Amino acid sequence: MISSLGLEAAMNIGIHQIYYDPAQIAKLEPDFIPYDNTANTNREWAEYHVFETEFKKQTHTKFDYTGFVSWKFGQKSRIPGSRFVDFIRKHPGADVYFLNPFPMEELLFRNVWLQGDFYHPGILDFSQQLLKCAGYQIDLRSWNQPRESFAFCNYWVGNGRFWKAYMEFTGILAEILRTGLDATDKEFLHSIASKTNNFSYIAFIMERMFSTLLYLQPEISVTRFGYSDEEIRNRYPGYKSSAYRLLKKDSDALLPLRNVISWGIKRSRQGKELG
């Protein structure tokens, strides 16, 4: 029998970090592989354009686990890339590993689509029709998503089995977005969903398909990175740390209080974008 330590040592992990401006190079993680996207030929599709490009090249076959993350990984996750790599090595055997850099969000919303609709109005209904058109059965509004699959960024690293499943699933959706929409839907899709970085709805739709795939194909094994208590306190100082702990409790007796806290935090963010 091969020990878990042996599997850990044998894992060949290739996490590529995308940059599209030379000024971003200084922000890259030493443990990741720099990915030069300065040509940036398809900015509207963000990381998904890189996924398509590299999947066609079969880049994922060069590693046991492959990922392509943004240059903002450190800024958003608040951890060094080495910590994520070490986490993967210490938990061998999953098809895909991911990190949710916004752990408070999974406590405020029932699923990633309701969260998306809060910050990018209209994304839920549009994506519901997109999935229905592709033949997938899921009610995005009522979906009670497990916290273990909440993902708001493309901070995931998968094996060949995952890459094949992910690209087959999202490829159908991408084709509909490119060729199967009427004029009204096209106008919505290409309208600005993020005033901060001037992105259309495409990137925000595609990044939420990771979690959706995990629901539709439960045979895919997934392991989520978990922040330590100290990291949570540093990320959410003061009253926010107390709010996080209360929101995380599953006690029915605390439900009214959790609802009030959740409402208060959401109201304070209304009209703002998630950083």
Backbone torsions as a table, in degrees:
resi	resn	phi	psi	omega
1	MET	NA	135.7	177.5
2	ILE	-81.8	127.8	-178.9
3	SER	-73.4	158.7	177.3
4	SER	-62.8	-30.8	177.5
5	LEU	-64.6	-38.7	178.0
6	GLY	-65.7	-40.6	177.7
7	LEU	-64.0	-41.0	179.7
8	GLU	-59.1	-45.9	-177.6
9	ALA	-68.5	-29.5	-174.3
10	ALA	-84.5	-13.0	-175.3
11	MET	-66.1	123.5	177.1
12	ASN	-101.1	103.2	-173.0
13	ILE	-106.2	125.2	178.5
14	GLY	-120.3	91.5	177.0
15	ILE	-98.8	113.2	-179.0
16	HIS	-93.9	139.8	179.6
17	GLN	-115.2	119.4	-172.5
18	ILE	-82.1	131.3	171.2
19	TYR	-132.7	146.3	-178.9
20	TYR	-126.2	10.7	177.2
21	ASP	-146.1	132.0	179.6
22	PRO	-54.4	-27.1	-179.9
23	ALA	-67.3	-18.2	-178.5
24	GLN	-84.2	-12.9	-176.6
25	ILE	-58.1	-38.4	-179.0
26	ALA	-64.8	-18.8	-178.7
27	LYS	-90.7	-4.2	-174.9
28	LEU	-74.9	152.8	-178.7
29	GLU	-83.0	131.9	-179.5
30	PRO	-60.0	-27.1	-177.6
31	ASP	-89.2	-0.6	177.1
32	PHE	-105.4	166.2	-179.5
33	ILE	-98.0	118.4	-180.0
34	PRO	-59.7	135.1	179.2
35	TYR	-121.1	109.3	-176.3
36	ASP	-77.0	109.2	177.4
37	ASN	-120.6	31.9	-177.7
38	THR	-65.1	-25.7	175.2
39	ALA	-65.8	-37.6	171.5
40	ASN	46.5	57.4	-171.9
41	THR	-75.8	-13.0	-178.4
42	ASN	-144.5	63.5	-173.0
43	ARG	-59.5	-35.7	-174.5
44	GLU	-60.1	-30.1	-179.6
45	TRP	-90.7	-0.9	174.0
46	ALA	48.4	-133.0	-175.8
47	GLU	-62.6	-27.9	-176.2
48	TYR	-64.0	-31.4	175.3
49	HIS	-62.1	-39.8	177.0
50	VAL	-66.3	-42.5	178.4
51	PHE	-55.9	-48.9	-178.8
52	GLU	-62.1	-45.8	-178.5
53	THR	-60.3	-47.2	-175.6
54	GLU	-78.6	-27.5	175.9
55	PHE	-67.3	-39.1	176.5
56	LYS	-62.9	-33.3	178.3
57	LYS	-80.6	-8.0	-177.2
58	GLN	61.2	33.9	179.1
59	THR	-57.9	-34.5	-177.2
60	HIS	-65.3	-16.8	179.7
61	THR	-79.9	-9.1	-179.7
62	LYS	-84.0	-10.4	-177.5
63	PHE	-133.0	160.2	171.9
64	ASP	-71.9	-37.7	179.2
65	TYR	-137.1	131.4	-174.0
66	THR	-130.7	140.0	176.0
67	GLY	-147.5	160.9	177.5
68	PHE	-135.7	107.1	-175.6
69	VAL	-113.4	162.5	-178.6
70	SER	-76.9	165.0	178.6
71	TRP	-66.8	-13.9	-179.3
72	LYS	-87.9	10.9	-176.2
73	PHE	-51.3	-51.5	-178.2
74	GLY	-65.3	-41.3	-178.9
75	GLN	-63.7	-40.4	-177.4
76	LYS	-84.2	-42.8	-175.0
77	SER	-78.9	-26.5	-177.7
78	ARG	65.8	20.9	175.5
79	ILE	-131.9	156.0	175.1
80	PRO	-73.1	151.2	179.3
81	GLY	-57.5	-32.2	-179.5
82	SER	-61.1	-32.7	179.6
83	ARG	-67.4	-38.2	178.1
84	PHE	-68.2	-42.4	178.5
85	VAL	-62.4	-44.9	179.4
86	ASP	-61.6	-39.6	179.0
87	PHE	-59.9	-44.9	179.5
88	ILE	-61.4	-46.2	-178.4
89	ARG	-62.7	-32.3	-177.4
90	LYS	-83.7	-5.3	-179.6
91	HIS	-131.7	63.2	-175.8
92	PRO	-69.7	154.9	170.8
93	GLY	113.5	-15.3	-178.6
94	ALA	-82.1	161.0	174.9
95	ASP	-79.3	-31.9	-178.0
96	VAL	-150.4	146.1	177.2
97	TYR	-121.3	143.4	178.3
98	PHE	-147.6	164.6	179.5
99	LEU	-130.9	129.1	173.3
100	ASN	-98.6	108.5	-176.4
101	PRO	-76.4	-2.5	-179.4
102	PHE	-125.1	70.3	-173.8
103	PRO	-62.8	-25.6	178.7
104	MET	-65.5	-33.2	-175.7
105	GLU	-61.9	-34.3	-178.1
106	GLU	-72.0	-13.2	177.0
107	LEU	-94.9	-15.2	-177.4
108	LEU	-96.1	-22.1	-174.9
109	PHE	-128.9	149.8	-178.5
110	ARG	-73.3	-28.4	176.7
111	ASN	-157.2	171.6	-174.6
112	VAL	-67.7	-24.0	-179.2
113	TRP	-78.6	-37.3	174.6
114	LEU	-65.6	-38.6	175.6
115	GLN	-63.0	-43.5	179.5
116	GLY	-62.5	-39.6	-178.4
117	ASP	-68.7	-27.1	178.0
118	PHE	-65.8	-42.4	-177.8
119	TYR	-92.5	-27.1	-177.1
120	HIS	-131.7	77.9	-173.7
121	PRO	-52.0	134.5	178.2
122	GLY	98.6	-14.3	-175.5
123	ILE	-66.2	-34.0	-177.1
124	LEU	-66.7	-52.8	-178.0
125	ASP	-63.7	-39.4	178.6
126	PHE	-63.1	-45.6	-178.1
127	SER	-69.8	-30.5	175.3
128	GLN	-61.2	-44.4	178.8
129	GLN	-68.6	-35.8	177.9
130	LEU	-61.4	-47.6	-179.6
131	LEU	-66.4	-38.5	178.1
132	LYS	-64.0	-42.2	178.3
133	CYS	-61.8	-33.3	180.0
134	ALA	-82.7	-5.5	176.6
135	GLY	92.7	14.6	-178.6
136	TYR	-97.3	136.2	-177.3
137	GLN	-102.6	105.2	175.5
138	ILE	-160.1	133.3	177.4
139	ASP	-95.6	101.4	-173.2
140	LEU	-65.2	-30.3	-176.4
141	ARG	-73.6	-35.2	-176.9
142	SER	-100.4	-3.3	-177.3
143	TRP	-60.5	118.9	177.3
144	ASN	-93.9	87.4	-170.7
145	GLN	-78.4	132.4	175.1
146	PRO	-63.5	144.2	180.0
147	ARG	-60.5	-27.7	-175.7
148	GLU	-66.7	-7.1	-178.8
149	SER	-122.3	9.7	178.1
150	PHE	-70.3	124.3	177.1
151	ALA	-144.5	127.2	-178.4
152	PHE	-113.7	-6.5	177.3
153	CYS	-133.3	163.3	178.6
154	ASN	-84.2	51.5	178.9
155	TYR	-96.3	66.2	179.5
156	TRP	-132.3	154.9	-177.7
157	VAL	-135.8	117.3	-173.4
158	GLY	-123.4	160.5	174.6
159	ASN	-86.2	-178.1	-177.3
160	GLY	-60.9	-37.4	179.1
161	ARG	-62.1	-42.6	179.2
162	PHE	-68.1	-45.5	-178.6
163	TRP	-57.1	-42.2	179.7
164	LYS	-62.7	-46.8	-179.5
165	ALA	-64.4	-42.9	-177.1
166	TYR	-65.7	-46.3	-176.7
167	MET	-71.9	-31.7	175.3
168	GLU	-66.5	-44.3	-179.5
169	PHE	-65.4	-54.1	-176.5
170	THR	-72.9	-25.3	179.5
171	GLY	-62.1	-39.5	177.6
172	ILE	-62.6	-44.0	-178.8
173	LEU	-67.3	-42.1	179.7
174	ALA	-62.3	-38.2	179.8
175	GLU	-65.0	-39.7	177.5
176	ILE	-64.5	-43.0	179.6
177	LEU	-62.6	-32.4	-177.2
178	ARG	-84.7	-33.4	-171.4
179	THR	-130.1	-8.6	-171.3
180	GLY	-112.4	17.3	-176.7
181	LEU	-105.8	150.0	173.4
182	ASP	-84.1	178.4	-173.8
183	ALA	-62.1	-39.0	-179.1
184	THR	-65.7	-44.5	179.3
185	ASP	-66.5	-37.9	177.8
186	LYS	-62.2	-40.9	-179.8
187	GLU	-62.5	-42.7	177.8
188	PHE	-64.9	-49.2	-175.8
189	LEU	-56.2	-40.8	-175.1
190	HIS	-94.0	3.3	175.9
191	SER	-75.7	162.7	-175.3
192	ILE	-76.4	121.8	178.2
193	ALA	-102.3	-17.2	-178.7
194	SER	-135.3	109.3	178.7
195	LYS	-73.3	-21.1	-178.8
196	THR	-65.9	-47.3	-178.1
197	ASN	-119.9	9.6	174.5
198	ASN	62.6	35.2	177.9
199	PHE	-92.2	147.4	173.8
200	SER	-81.9	-173.6	-177.2
201	TYR	-72.0	-17.9	-172.7
202	ILE	-55.3	-51.8	-175.8
203	ALA	-61.2	-38.4	-176.5
204	PHE	-75.8	-27.3	174.2
205	ILE	-71.5	-50.5	-174.0
206	MET	-66.0	-36.5	-177.6
207	GLU	-70.6	-22.4	177.1
208	ARG	-84.7	-7.0	177.9
209	MET	-74.4	-17.5	175.4
210	PHE	-60.6	-53.7	179.1
211	SER	-62.6	-37.6	-179.1
212	THR	-64.8	-40.3	177.3
213	LEU	-61.3	-42.1	179.9
214	LEU	-60.9	-31.5	176.8
215	TYR	-74.5	-44.2	-176.1
216	LEU	-72.9	-26.6	179.9
217	GLN	-127.3	75.5	-176.3
218	PRO	-64.8	-11.7	177.7
219	GLU	-70.9	-15.7	176.0
220	ILE	-73.4	123.0	179.7
221	SER	-87.1	134.4	-174.3
222	VAL	-133.3	143.9	175.6
223	THR	-129.0	125.7	-177.6
224	ARG	-99.6	137.0	173.5
225	PHE	-66.6	136.6	178.2
226	GLY	-118.0	132.0	177.3
227	TYR	-74.4	146.6	175.6
228	SER	-75.9	164.4	178.3
229	ASP	-59.0	-39.2	179.6
230	GLU	-64.9	-40.9	179.1
231	GLU	-65.3	-36.9	176.8
232	ILE	-65.5	-42.7	179.3
233	ARG	-63.6	-38.5	179.0
234	ASN	-69.7	-33.9	-178.5
235	ARG	-76.9	-36.6	-178.6
236	TYR	-123.4	78.9	-177.2
237	PRO	-72.7	162.7	174.3
238	GLY	63.3	-135.7	-176.1
239	TYR	-64.7	-25.2	-179.9
240	LYS	-64.7	-34.4	178.3
241	SER	-65.8	-41.4	177.5
242	SER	-65.7	-39.9	179.1
243	ALA	-63.3	-41.7	179.3
244	TYR	-60.9	-45.6	-178.7
245	ARG	-63.2	-40.6	179.5
246	LEU	-68.3	-41.7	-179.8
247	LEU	-65.1	-28.7	-176.8
248	LYS	-78.3	-21.5	-179.1
249	LYS	-69.1	140.4	-176.8
250	ASP	-97.3	3.2	-178.0
251	SER	-62.2	127.7	178.1
252	ASP	-62.3	-29.9	-179.2
253	ALA	-64.6	-25.7	-178.7
254	LEU	-92.6	0.2	-175.4
255	LEU	-56.2	-48.2	179.3
256	PRO	-58.0	-42.7	179.8
257	LEU	-65.9	-41.9	178.6
258	ARG	-62.6	-38.1	179.5
259	ASN	-64.7	-40.4	179.5
260	VAL	-65.6	-44.6	179.1
261	ILE	-62.8	-45.5	179.7
262	SER	-59.9	-45.0	179.8
263	TRP	-61.1	-42.6	-178.5
264	GLY	-63.9	-42.6	179.9
265	ILE	-67.1	-43.6	179.5
266	LYS	-61.7	-43.0	-179.2
267	ARG	-62.2	-38.1	179.8
268	SER	-66.6	-20.2	-178.0
269	ARG	-101.2	-6.0	-175.5
270	GLN	-55.1	129.3	179.8
271	GLY	83.6	-2.5	179.3
272	LYS	-106.1	162.5	177.2
273	GLU	-102.6	150.9	175.8
274	LEU	-71.2	131.0	-176.1
275	GLY	-73.4	NA	NA
